[in-house]
């Protein structure tokens, strides 16, 4: 396997995504030619920010239409590319009807379709797949089975299923499919990036991500009475983007990389926001007892099994491999949280309180 050349175009799937937009920005600023896939070339507002970045940098942006669920859809965009950054993932709706058909199968099929195109494209030498820390564990209680009270790259999510935690299940099954396909051929190697909950400024006001939903709940009063005793690994979006770029070009990069700047509880997040934005927002001030969620959780969408397995267990992540192999130096996650909330205010996503 030869080392990818800097002169070849680089393919980024799911170009309008929260993380992918930052990756493309970094690549364009470095002068690369980026082949970027979007679902609809007629929806110009969704990728106008990328075109503006391209106009202001020395890099070149070429947009291609592609759909994760259509076989051969990525063939054209991949031509001549030695590096593939597969960052697209099916949009997960909260009110899904069938977890298998709406979440799990699209995630696996999308990975399969993109990597089938890689198998047909002789120029591809390295593939970087955006996975998730959800592929390393299923429930917070899993931390009790770790040797050092932290998840690392050796851990896999073995507790999620179609009926319990289907979204994390989709993440681990999609990553397993990627490794399965990599081992079945000899030309391209694979690196997987497993980021924690991603916070930090977005390059567009329309970004949809799990972190935005959490911050909206903090601001709209939903958590005023209290939050569950739950913890999240957190990382700045710019660090996640940097990890992708390092994984693409570092010839020694291999395997999986947990990308995390630290852990915060939901209550700690609320306290940090109150310290920076004052008492006028209904930020949470206390934890609600686990027993309360067992009783009333089902009304809020928390199953009894989810409450039992995920509340009351602090979780931690070992990101040393990324620091040593990719040179990652993580931003302060409290600052990332504050910057993200400020942007939601500026963009009108969160209502300002006078």
ZAFIFI-274336 format. One record per atom (N, C-alpha, C): residue in three letters; x, y, z. Coordinates in steps of 0.02 Angstrom, whole numbers, plus 32768, in hexadecimal, padded with zeros to 4 digits. Layout:
N
ALAXYZ ...
***
This chain:
354
UNK802A7FC48000 UNK800080008000 UNK802C803E8000 UNK8021806A7FD1 UNK804A80A77FCC UNK802B80DF7FF4 UNK8054810E8008 UNK803C8148802E UNK801781777FFF UNK7FDB818F8014 UNK7FB681BE7FEA UNK7FDF81FD7FDA UNK7FD382187F9E UNK7FF682547F88 UNK7FCC82927F98 UNK7FEE82C87FAA UNK7FCB83067FBB UNK7FAB83277F7E UNK7FC283157F42 UNK7FAA83377F06 UNK7F67831B7EED UNK7F5482DF7F03 UNK7F1682C17EEC UNK7EDA82E07F0E UNK7EA082E07EEC UNK7E6482FA7F0D UNK7E5082CC7F48 UNK7E2D82E97F77 UNK7E1782C67FB3 UNK7DCA82C67FB4 UNK7DAD828C7FBD UNK7D6482877FBE UNK7D4A828B8006 UNK7D1A82B78011 UNK7CF882BC8052 UNK7CAD82B18046 UNK7C92827B8062 UNK7C4A826E805B UNK7C2482948092 UNK7BE582A48084 UNK7BBD82C880B5 UNK7BD8830D80C3 UNK7BE98331808E UNK7C11836E8094 UNK7BF183A680BD UNK7BAF83A780C2 UNK7B8E83DE80E5 UNK7B8883D18130 UNK7BA083998147 UNK7B9A8387818D UNK7BC283B481BB UNK7BB283B281FA UNK7BD183DB822F UNK7C1D83D18230 UNK7C3383938235 UNK7C7B83858237 UNK7C9A838B81F2 UNK7C77836F81C0 UNK7C93836E817C UNK7CA283B48162 UNK7C7983E48172 UNK7C858429815B UNK7CC784438176 UNK7CD7843481B5 UNK7D17844981D1 UNK7D51842481B1 UNK7D4783E581A1 UNK7D7C83BF817E UNK7D8B83DD813A UNK7D5683ED8116 UNK7D5E840A80D3 UNK7D81844E80D9 UNK7D6E8476810B UNK7D8E84B68116 UNK7DDA84AE811F UNK7DED847F8149 UNK7E3484728155 UNK7E58845C8115 UNK7E39843180EF UNK7E58841780B2 UNK7E60844F807D UNK7E2C84788077 UNK7E2F84AF8046 UNK7E6484E2805A UNK7E6984F0809B UNK7E9B851F80B3 UNK7EE2850580A8 UNK7EE984C380A5 UNK7F2A84A58097 UNK7F38849F804C UNK7F0884B58023 UNK7F1284B77FDB UNK7EFE84797FB5 UNK7EDA844C7FD5 UNK7EC6840D7FB4 UNK7E8A84177F86 UNK7E8383E97F58 UNK7E4683E37F30 UNK7E1883B27F53 UNK7DDC83C87F62 UNK7DAC839F7F88 UNK7D71838E7F5C UNK7D64834D7F56 UNK7D2683357F37 UNK7CF5832B7F70 UNK7CBF83517F70 UNK7C8F83517FA7 UNK7C4B83397F8F UNK7C2E83087FB1 UNK7BED82EF7F9D UNK7BB5830C7FC7 UNK7B7E831D7FA4 UNK7B4183357FC4 UNK7B06830E7FA8 UNK7ACF830F7FCB UNK7A9582E97FB3 UNK7A71830C7F7A UNK7A72834E7F7A UNK7A4C83747F48 UNK7A7383B27F34 UNK7A8983B47EF5 UNK7AB083EE7EDC UNK7A85842C7ED3 UNK7A4384237ED5 UNK7A16845D7ECD UNK7A0B84827F0E UNK7A1E84647F46 UNK7A1584857F87 UNK7A5484AC7F98 UNK7A5F84E17F73 UNK7A9C85097F79 UNK7AA785277FBF UNK7A72853C7FE2 UNK7A7E85588025 UNK7AA185278054 UNK7A9884E68049 UNK7AB584B58076 UNK7B0184B0806F UNK7B1B84C38035 UNK7B6484C0802C UNK7B8385038017 UNK7B5D8539801F UNK7B77857B800D UNK7BB4858D8038 UNK7BB485778077 UNK7BED858680A3 UNK7C2D8565808A UNK7C27852B806B UNK7C6185088050 UNK7C7C852C8012 UNK7C4F85447FE9 UNK7C6485687FAD UNK7C8785AA7FC0 UNK7C6E85CA7FF5 UNK7C8F8608800C UNK7CD585FA8026 UNK7CDC85C4804D UNK7D1F85B18066 UNK7D4E85A3802C UNK7D35857F7FFA UNK7D5F856F7FC0 UNK7D7685AF7F9C UNK7D4885DF7F98 UNK7D58861E7F75 UNK7D8E86467F9A UNK7D91863C7FDC UNK7DC086638005 UNK7E01863E8014 UNK7E0A86027FF8 UNK7E4685DA8005 UNK7E6885C77FC4 UNK7EA185A57FCB UNK7EC6858F7F90 UNK7EAF854B7F77 UNK7E82852A7F9D UNK7E6A84E97F89 UNK7E3384EC7F54 UNK7E2084B27F3A UNK7DED84AD7F07 UNK7DB6847E7F1F UNK7D7784947F18 UNK7D3E846C7F2D UNK7D1684567EF0 UNK7D0B84147EEC UNK7CE183F97EB6 UNK7CA883D17ED6 UNK7C6B83E67EC7 UNK7C3183C77EE6 UNK7C1383907EBA UNK7BFD835A7ED9 UNK7BDF83217EB6 UNK7BA0830C7EDB UNK7B6E82F67EB5 UNK7B3282DB7ED3 UNK7B3C82927EE1 UNK7B2A827C7F1D UNK7B2F82357F2F UNK7AFE82267F67 UNK7AE581E97F66 UNK7AB581D37F99 UNK7ACF81927FB9 UNK7AD481927FFA UNK7AEF8159801E UNK7ACC8117800E UNK7A8C811B8000 UNK7A6480DF7FF7 UNK7A6180C87FAE UNK7A8480EA7F82 UNK7A8580D77F3B UNK7AC880B87F29 UNK7AC980797F13 UNK7B0780597EFD UNK7B2680817EC4 UNK7B6880837EC2 UNK7B8F80A47E8D UNK7B8980F07E8F UNK7B65810B7EC1 UNK7B5881527EC4 UNK7B98817C7ECD UNK7BCC815E7EEA UNK7C0981837EFA UNK7C4181777EC8 UNK7C3381507E94 UNK7C68813E7E63 UNK7C87817C7E43 UNK7C5D81A87E2B UNK7C7681E37E07 UNK7C9F82107E34 UNK7C86821D7E70 UNK7CA9824A7E9E UNK7CEC822E7EB3 UNK7CF381EC7EB3 UNK7D2F81CC7ECC UNK7D6781C77E99 UNK7D5881D57E5A UNK7D8B81CD7E25 UNK7DC981F87E33 UNK7E0381D87E32 UNK7E4381FB7E3C UNK7E5682097E83 UNK7E2981F87EB3 UNK7E3682067EFA UNK7E5F81CD7F19 UNK7E9381E07F3E UNK7EB981AE7F63 UNK7EA281A97FAC UNK7E8481DF7FC4 UNK7E6B81E18009 UNK7E1F81EA8007 UNK7DFC81BF802D UNK7DB481C38035 UNK7DA481D0807E UNK7D828206808D UNK7D6A821580D0 UNK7D1F820980D0 UNK7D0A81CF80EA UNK7CC381BE80E9 UNK7CA381D98129 UNK7C8082118123 UNK7C648234815C UNK7C188237815B UNK7BFB82238123 UNK7BB28225811D UNK7B9281EE8146 UNK7B5981FC8164 UNK7B3381C98186 UNK7AE981DA817E UNK7ABE81A8817A UNK7A7781B68171 UNK7A5D81E181A9 UNK7A3182118199 UNK7A14823C81CC UNK79E4821381F7 UNK79EF82158238 UNK79C681ED8266 UNK798E82188283 UNK795082058274 UNK7918822A828F UNK7907820D82D4 UNK78EF82388300 UNK78DF82218344 UNK78A381F28344 UNK78718204831C UNK783481DD831C UNK783581A882E5 UNK7867817D82E7 UNK786B814882B5 UNK7837811382C4 UNK782180F1828F UNK77EE80BD8297 UNK780E8078829D UNK7842806D8276 UNK7863802C8274 UNK78AE8036827A UNK78CB802682B3 UNK7912803382BF UNK793E8010828C UNK792B7FD38278 UNK79547FAE8249 UNK79557FD18205 UNK791A7FE381EC UNK7915800181A9 UNK7928804B81A8 UNK7919806F81DE UNK792480B781DE UNK796980CD81F5 UNK798B80A3821E UNK79CA80B7823C UNK7A038087822B UNK79F88047823B UNK7A2F80168238 UNK7A42800381F1 UNK7A117FED81C9 UNK7A217FD98185 UNK7A3E8012815A UNK7A228050815F UNK7A4180868137 UNK7A898094814A UNK7A9A808F818B UNK7ADF809D81A0 UNK7B0E80698184 UNK7AFA802A8187 UNK7B257FF4816D UNK7B287FF78121 UNK7AEE7FFF8101 UNK7AEC800180B8 UNK7B12803C809C UNK7B0E807680BE UNK7B3380B180A7 UNK7B7D80A480A7 UNK7B96808680DD UNK7BDE807580E1 UNK7BF0804480AA UNK7BC6801380A0 UNK7BD37FE0806D UNK7BD67FFF8027 UNK7BA7802B8018 UNK7BA5804A7FD5 UNK7BE380757FC8 UNK7BF7809C7FFA UNK7C3280C77FF1 UNK7C71809D7FE9 UNK7C7980698011 UNK7CB58040800E UNK7CB680137FD1 UNK7C7B80017FB7 UNK7C797FDD7F77 UNK7C9480097F3F UNK7C85804A7F43 UNK7CA180797F11 UNK7CEC807E7F1A UNK7D04807D7F58 UNK7D4C807E7F65 UNK7D6E80407F47 UNK7D4C80077F4D UNK7D687FC97F32 UNK7D6D7FCC7EE6 UNK7D427FF37EC6 UNK7D447FF87E7C UNK7D73802F7E64 UNK7D89805A7E92 UNK7DB180947E7E UNK7DFB80877E8E UNK7E22807A7E5A UNK7E6780647E63 UNK7E9380987E88 UNK7E8080D77E84 UNK7EAB810B7EA1 UNK7EA7810D7EED UNK7E7180F37F0C UNK7E6780FA7F54 UNK7E9B80D07F7B UNK7EBF80F27FA8 UNK7EF280D27FD1 UNK7EE080D2801C UNK7EBF81078032 UNK7EAD810C8079 UNK7E6581228081 UNK7E43810180B0 UNK7DFE811280C1 UNK7DFC8125810B UNK7DDE815F811A UNK7DD28174815F UNK7D8681758169 UNK7D6D814F8199 UNK7D26814B81A6 UNK7D16816E81E9 UNK7CE3819881E8 UNK7CCB81B78225 UNK7C9D81878249 UNK7CB5816B8280 UNK7C8C813E82A9 UNK7C75816682E5 UNK7C7681498320 UNK7C5D816B835C UNK7C768145839A UNK7C79816983D2 UNK7C8881438410 UNK7C4F81148420 UNK7C14811F8401 UNK7BDD80F0840A UNK7BEE80AB83EF UNK7C2280A783C6 UNK7C39806583AE UNK7C67804383E0 UNK7C7A80678416 UNK7CA780498449 UNK7C8180338487 UNK7C44804B8491 UNK7C1C803484CA UNK7BD3803F84BB UNK7BA8801984DC UNK7B60802084D0 UNK7B3D80458508 UNK7B4A80318546 UNK7B2B80508580 UNK7B62806785B0 UNK7B52809A85D6 UNK7B8480B68605 UNK7B9C80828637 UNK7B7180538649 UNK7B858020867A UNK7BBE7FF58660 UNK7BC87FF5861E UNK7BFF7FCE8600 UNK7C447FE4861B UNK7C4780228636 UNK7C87803B8651 UNK7CA0800E8689 UNK7C727FEB86AB UNK7C857FC086E2 UNK7CAE7F8386CC UNK7CAB7F74868B UNK7CCE7F3A8671 UNK7D117F4E8652 UNK7D267F8D865A UNK7D677FA3863F UNK7D9C7F9E8675 UNK7DDA7F92865F UNK7E117F87868F UNK7E247FC786B4 UNK7E2180008691 UNK7E3A803F86AF UNK7E04807486B6 UNK7DC5805E86BA UNK7D8C808D86C0 UNK7D8A80C08687 UNK7D9B80A8864B UNK7D9780D38610 UNK7D9280A885D2 UNK7D6E80C185A1 UNK7D69809E8561 UNK7DA580B18536 UNK7DBF80818511 UNK7DF4808F84E1 UNK7DE5806C849F UNK7E14806E8471 UNK7E088054842D UNK7DFF8009842B UNK7E127FE68460 UNK7E097F9D8461 UNK7DC17F898470 UNK7D997FB98487 UNK7D547FA9849B UNK7D237FAF8460 UNK7CF37F83845F UNK7CBE7F83842D UNK7C7A7F82844F UNK7C4A7FA18430 UNK7C067FA08449 UNK7BE87F5B843B UNK7BDD7F358470 UNK7BC17EF28468 UNK7B7C7EEC8489 UNK7B627F2384A4 UNK7B247F1F84CA UNK7AE87F4084A7 UNK7AF47F678472 UNK7ABD7F85844D UNK7A9F7F53841C UNK7A617F5F8408 UNK7A3F7F3283DA UNK7A0A7F5983B4 UNK79E57F35838A UNK79AE7F558364 UNK79797F728393 UNK79707F5383CC UNK793B7F6983FA UNK79547F928435 UNK79947F8C8445 UNK79B17FB3847D UNK79EA7FDD8462 UNK79E1801F8465 UNK7A14804D844B UNK7A2380438400 UNK79F0804883D6 UNK79FB803A838E UNK7A2B806A836C UNK7A2E80AA8382 UNK7A5C80D88361 UNK7AA580C5836E UNK7ABA80BA83AD UNK7AFE80A183B8 UNK7B0B80608393 UNK7AD880358391 UNK7ADF7FF5836D UNK7AEE80028323 UNK7ACE80348306 UNK7ADB804382BF UNK7B23805A82B5 UNK7B3E807E82E6 UNK7B82809782E1 UNK7BB5805E82E4 UNK7BAC80308313 UNK7BDC7FFA8319 UNK7BD77FCA82DF UNK7B9A7FBE82C6 UNK7B937F90828D UNK7BAF7FAE824D UNK7BA77FF08244 UNK7BC480118209 UNK7C10800E820C UNK7C2E801A8248 UNK7C778016824C UNK7C8F7FCE8241 UNK7C6C7F9E825D UNK7C807F588252 UNK7C7D7F458208 UNK7C4B7F5F81E5 UNK7C467F54819D UNK7C837F718179 UNK7C987FAD818D UNK7CD37FCC816E UNK7D117FA18179 UNK7D1C7F8881B5 UNK7D577F5E81C2 UNK7D537F1C819D UNK7D177F018198 UNK7D0E7EC38172 UNK7D217ECD8129 UNK7D0C7F05810C UNK7D1B7F1180C5 UNK7D647F2280BB UNK7D837F4380EC UNK7DCA7F5380E5 UNK7DF47F1380E5 UNK7DE27EE48110 UNK7E097EA68115 UNK7E007E7980D8 UNK7DCC7E8680B0 UNK7DBE7E5C8076 UNK7DE57E728038 UNK7E0E7EA6803E UNK7E357EBE8004 UNK7E7A7ED4801C UNK7EA57EE77FED UNK7EEA7EF67FFE UNK7F007F3D7FEC UNK7ED87F627FC4 UNK7EF07FA17FA8 UNK7EEC7FDC7FD9 UNK7EB37FE47FFB UNK7EAB801E8026 UNK7EAB800A8070 UNK7EC780378098 UNK7EC5802B80E1 UNK7E9080588100 UNK7E808049813E UNK7E478068815F UNK7E5B808581A2 UNK7E4280C181B0 UNK7E4980E081F2 UNK7E0280F68208 UNK7DEF80E68245 UNK7DAE80FB825E UNK7DB7812F8296 UNK7D9081648290 UNK7D90819A82C2 UNK7D51819282EC UNK7D5B818D832E UNK7D238181835C UNK7D1B81BC838C UNK7CF981F18376 UNK7CF3822C83A1 UNK7CBE822583D7 UNK7CC9824A840E UNK7C9882508443 UNK7C618281842C UNK7C378297845B UNK7C0482C9844A UNK7C2783088432 UNK7C15831F83F6 UNK7C39835583D6 UNK7C18839883E5 UNK7C3F83C78400 UNK7C28840A840E UNK7C56843C83EB UNK7C42847B83EB UNK7C6B84AF83CC UNK7C4784CF8392 UNK7C6285078379 UNK7C40852E8346 UNK7C3685098305 UNK7BFD851582E6 UNK7BED84F882A5 UNK7BFB852B826F UNK7C0A85138233 UNK7C16854081FB UNK7BD6855681D8 UNK7B9D853A81EE UNK7B5D854E81D3 UNK7B28854C820A UNK7AF785788205 UNK7AC4857D8239 UNK7A9285448237 UNK7A93851C8201 UNK7A6084E881F9 UNK7A7984A3820F UNK7AB2849F822F UNK7ACE845F8242 UNK7AA0843A8272 UNK7A9883F98265 UNK7A7283CE8291 UNK7AA2839C82B2 UNK7AA1839982F4 UNK7ACC836A8317 UNK7AAE835B835B UNK7AC483258379 UNK7AAB831383BB UNK7ABB834683EF UNK7AF4836883E8 UNK7B078399841A UNK7AD983D68418 UNK7AC183E983DD UNK7A93842183D8 UNK7A53841283FE UNK7A3C83D483F7 UNK79FE83C0841A UNK7A0683C48466 UNK7A4083AF847F UNK7A4D83B284C7 UNK7A4C83FB84DF UNK7A6D842784BA UNK7A71846D84CF UNK7A2D848F84CA UNK7A05847C8498 UNK79C184988493 UNK7997848584CF UNK799E844784E6 UNK797884308520 UNK798D8457855F UNK79CE84678564 UNK79E6848F859C UNK79C684D4859B UNK79BB84EF855F UNK79A485348559 UNK7959853C8559 UNK793485078547 UNK78EC850F8541 UNK78C584FC857F UNK78E984EC85B5 UNK78C784DE85F4 UNK78B884958600 UNK78C6846A85CF UNK78B7842385D6 UNK78DD84038611 UNK7918841F861F UNK794184018654 UNK7943842C8694 UNK7915845C8699 UNK7915848A86D1 UNK791084668714 UNK78E684328717 UNK78DC840E8756 UNK791683E18768 UNK794183D58736 UNK797B83AB8743 UNK798C83808707 UNK79C783648708 UNK79DF833A86D1 UNK79EE82F486EB UNK79F082C386BF UNK7A03828086D5 UNK7A4C827F86E9 UNK7A5F82528717 UNK7AA5824B8729 UNK7ACA822586F2 UNK7ADB824B86BD UNK7AFB822D8683 UNK7B388256866E UNK7B688236864E UNK7BA78255863B UNK7BB2824B85F1 UNK7BD5827A85D2 UNK7BE78275858B UNK7C3282828581 UNK7C52825A8558 UNK7C92826E853D UNK7C8482A7850D UNK7CAF82DB850C UNK7CA3831784E3 UNK7CE3832984BE UNK7CDA83438481 UNK7D148358845A UNK7CFF8392842C UNK7D2E83BE841F UNK7D2283F883F4 UNK7D2183E283AB UNK7CF283FD8385 UNK7CEA83EA833E UNK7D2A83F78316 UNK7D4F842C8328 UNK7D8D843B8304 UNK7DC384068311 UNK7DC183E9834D UNK7DEF83B3835C UNK7DDD83748336 UNK7D9D8367832F UNK7D87832C8309 UNK7D9C833482C0 UNK7D94837082A5 UNK7DA9837C8260 UNK7DF483728258 UNK7E1A838C8288 UNK7E6383848285 UNK7E77833A8287 UNK7E54831482B0 UNK7E6282CC82B4 UNK7E5782AA8271 UNK7E2382BD824D UNK7E1682A1820B UNK7E4F82B181DA UNK7E6482EF81DB UNK7E9A830481AD UNK7EDB82DF81BE UNK7EEA82DA81FE UNK7F2782B68212 UNK7F22826C81FE UNK7EE8824F8208 UNK7EDE820881F6 UNK7EE581FE81AB UNK7ED382308184 UNK7ED6822A813B UNK7F1E822B8122 UNK7F4982548140 UNK7F8B825F8124 UNK7FC58240814B UNK7FB9822E818A UNK7FEF821081B1 UNK7FF881C7819B UNK803281B7817D UNK803C81738163 UNK803A813D8198 UNK8045815181D8 UNK8046811F820E UNK800181178230 UNK7FD1813F821C UNK7F8E813A823A UNK7F7080F68229 UNK7F5480D5825C UNK7F358094824F UNK7F0280848286 UNK7ED2805B8276 UNK7EA1804582A6 UNK7E6E807982B9 UNK7E59807882F8 UNK7E2580A58311 UNK7E4580DA833E UNK7E2481148341 UNK7E3B814A836D UNK7E0081698393 UNK7E00816283D5 UNK7DD0818683FD UNK7DE581D083FE UNK7DB581FC83F0 UNK7DC2824483ED UNK7D9782648422 UNK7DB68275845B UNK7D9082908494 UNK7DBC82C084BC UNK7D9F82F984CF UNK7DC4832A84F6 UNK7DB683268540 UNK7D8A82F88554 UNK7D7A82F1859B UNK7D3182DF85A5 UNK7D1D82DB85E4 UNK7CD982C785F5 UNK7CB882FD861F UNK7C78830A8612 UNK7C4F8336863B UNK7C0C83158648 UNK7BF1831E8684 UNK7BAD83088691 UNK7B7C833C8675 UNK7B3E8329866D UNK7B0B83598656 UNK7B0683928688 UNK7B0A838386C9 UNK7B0683B786FC UNK7B4183E786F8 UNK7B7D83CC86ED UNK7BB983F686E5 UNK7BB1842486A9 UNK7B94840A8673 UNK7B8984338638 UNK7B5A846D8648 UNK7B25845E866E UNK7AF684928681 UNK7B1784C886AC UNK7B4284B386DA UNK7B6584E38706 UNK7B94851086DF UNK7BB784F386AF UNK7BE5851A8685 UNK7BBF854E865D UNK7B87853B8643 UNK7B5E856A861B UNK7B4385A18648 UNK7B2D85918684 UNK7B1385C586B1 UNK7B4A85F686C4 UNK7B8685DD86D0 UNK7BBE860986E2 UNK7BCE863B86AA UNK7BC18627866D UNK7BD386518634 UNK7B99867A8618 UNK7B5B86628621 UNK7B2386858603 UNK7AF0869D8637 UNK7AFF86928676 UNK7AD586AE86AB UNK7A98868586BB UNK7A71869B86EC UNK7A3886748705 UNK79F8867D86DC UNK79FA86A686A7 UNK79BC86B48682 UNK79A586788659 UNK79D3864B864A UNK79C0860E8626 UNK79AE85D78657 UNK797F85AB8645 UNK796985768674 UNK7998853A8674 UNK79D98547867E UNK7A098511867F UNK79FD84E486BC UNK7A0B84A486B6 UNK7A00847686EF UNK7A2D8487872A UNK7A11847F8767 UNK7A36848E87A4 UNK7A43845087CF UNK7A25841987BD UNK7A2F83DD87E5 UNK7A21839E87BC UNK7A3A836687D7 UNK7A2A832587BA UNK79E8830C87D6 UNK79C082ED87AC UNK798582CA87C4 UNK799A828387D6 UNK797F8267880B UNK79938224881F UNK798081F087EA UNK79A981BD87E5 UNK799D818787B5 UNK7958816887BE UNK7943816387FD UNK79018146880C UNK78C8816C87EA UNK78D181AF87E6 UNK789D81D887C6 UNK789781C7877B UNK78D181BC875C UNK78CF81AB8715 UNK78B381658709 UNK78BF81398739 UNK78A280F68732 UNK785680FA8734 UNK783D8129875C UNK77F581308763 UNK77D681568729 UNK77F5818F8717 UNK77D781BB86E5 UNK77FC81BB86A2 UNK7836819A86A0 UNK785E81998663 UNK783981858624 UNK7810814F8628 UNK77ED813985EB UNK77C2817085CC UNK77A9819E85F5 UNK778181D685DA UNK77AC820685B1 UNK77EE820885C1 UNK781C8235859E UNK7846820F856A UNK783381D1855E UNK785781AA852B UNK789181828545 UNK789B81808588 UNK78D0815785A5 UNK78B3811385BB UNK78C880DD859B UNK78B1809B85B1 UNK78D0808B85F5 UNK78B0805D8618 UNK78CA804A865A UNK790F802B8654 UNK791B8005861F UNK795C7FE68616 UNK7991801A8607 UNK7980804F85E1 UNK79AF808485D3 UNK79C280A88614 UNK799180B8863D UNK799E80DA867C UNK79CC80B086A7 UNK79BD807086AD UNK79E4804486D8 UNK7A2C803E86C1 UNK7A37803C867F UNK7A7A802E8664 UNK7AA4806C8655 UNK7A8480A88656 UNK7AA880E38640 UNK7AAB811D8671 UNK7A83811B86A5 UNK7A82815286D5 UNK7AA9813F8714 UNK7AD5816D8729 UNK7AFB81618766 UNK7B408143875C UNK7B56813E871D UNK7B978120870F UNK7BC3815286E9 UNK7BF18174870A UNK7C1F81A286E7 UNK7C49817A86B5 UNK7C5181958679 UNK7C7881738645 UNK7CB3819E8630 UNK7CEA817D861F UNK7D2781A0860C UNK7D45817D85CF UNK7D6C81A385AA UNK7D89818A856B UNK7DD381988568 UNK7DF981688551 UNK7E41816D854B UNK7E5281848504 UNK7E6B81C184FD UNK7E7B81DD84BB UNK7EC681E184B0 UNK7EED81BB84D7 UNK7F3681BF84D2 UNK7F4F81AA848D UNK7F2F8178846E UNK7F478161842D UNK7F44819983FA UNK7F0E81C083FB UNK7F0781F883CC UNK7F3B822E83DA UNK7F4B8239841A UNK7F7C826B842C UNK7FC282578415 UNK7FD18217841C UNK801481FF840B UNK801D81F683C0 UNK7FEC81D683A0 UNK7FF381C48359 UNK7FDE81FB8329 UNK7FAC8222833C UNK7F9382578310 UNK7FA9829D8327 UNK7FCA82A18360 UNK7FE082E28378 UNK7FA8830E8392 UNK7F7182EF83A7 UNK7F37831783BD UNK7F46833C83FE UNK7F34837C83FF UNK7F3683A6843B UNK7EF083C38444 UNK7ECC83A98474 UNK7E8583B88479 UNK7E7683FC8497 UNK7E44841E8479 UNK7E2C845D8494 UNK7E08845284D6 UNK7E00848784FC UNK7DDB8485853B UNK7D91847B852B UNK7D7584458544 UNK7D3084348532 UNK7CFD84638551 UNK7D0E84838589 UNK7CE084B585A6 UNK7CDB84F18578 UNK7D138505855A UNK7D12853C852A UNK7CE9852984ED UNK7CF184EC84D6 UNK7CCA84D4849B UNK7C7F84D884A9 UNK7C6C84C484E5 UNK7C2584C684F9 UNK7C0B850D84F7 UNK7C31853C8514 UNK7C1C85828517 UNK7C1885A084D1 UNK7C49859284A7 UNK7C4985AC8462 UNK7C0F8591843A UNK7BFF85528445 UNK7BC785348420 UNK7B8585538434 UNK7B7B855D8475 UNK7B3C857B848C UNK7B3785C38473 UNK7B6E85E88474 UNK7B6E862D845C UNK7B5A862F8412 UNK7B7285FF83EB UNK7B6085FF83A5 UNK7B1685F0839A UNK7AFB85C383C3 UNK7AB385B483BE UNK7A8A85F283CE UNK7AA2861A83FD UNK7A81865A840C UNK7A86868A83D0 UNK7AC3869183B5 UNK7ACE86BF837D UNK7AA686AC8340 UNK7A9E866B8335 UNK7A79865282FA UNK7A2F864F8304 UNK7A17865D8342 UNK79D0865A834F UNK79B48615835A UNK79E185E3835F UNK79CB859F836C UNK79B0859983B3 UNK79CF85BE83E0 UNK79B985C28426 UNK799F86088433 UNK7966860C8455 UNK7946864C8463 UNK796D86738497 UNK797886B4848A UNK799A86DF84BA UNK796986F684F0 UNK798386F9852D UNK795B87128565 UNK797687568579 UNK794B87888579 UNK796087CC8589 UNK796187D785D4 
***
